[in-house]
């Protein structure tokens, strides 16, 4: 008898969701590269949170959140970035800056949002 267990429905759904999330993050990355930004890091993680993409626009460090919603109902992808999520992203960004030996006074920063609604991409620069 094998010790392997069949993955639960939640595990399978989470795997599919992660795959879809990675697909949209790669699409967002390619779009931003085509707009002249350069990649510094992807999927930066610290104990305070995760940042999907970290890029440079000239000398400005850009922390990018990527969101996907099938449609624009209930406010769509942009509305899904709540105040609590924004605060979590800010804390993770500060963690990144510290890890790089930088601070907000030295390094100009902004937070952008790439919001996918269906196949439509919306780029909100300096979203919050």
Number of C-alpha atoms within 10 A of each C-alpha: 3 4 5 6 6 8 9 9 9 9 11 12 12 12 12 12 12 12 12 13 16 15 12 20 22 16 16 25 23 13 15 20 15 10 10 11 19 17 17 13 13 17 14 17 14 14 8 13 16 18 21 21 22 23 21 19 16 10 10 13 21 25 26 28 25 24 23 22 17 12 14 14 10 8 10 18 22 22 13 14 19 10 11 9 13 15 14 16 22 19 17 21 27 16 20 20 17 12 11 9 9 13 15 11 7 9 12 11 20 18 19 19 22 25 25 23 18 13 12 11 16 15 17 15 13 13 15 13
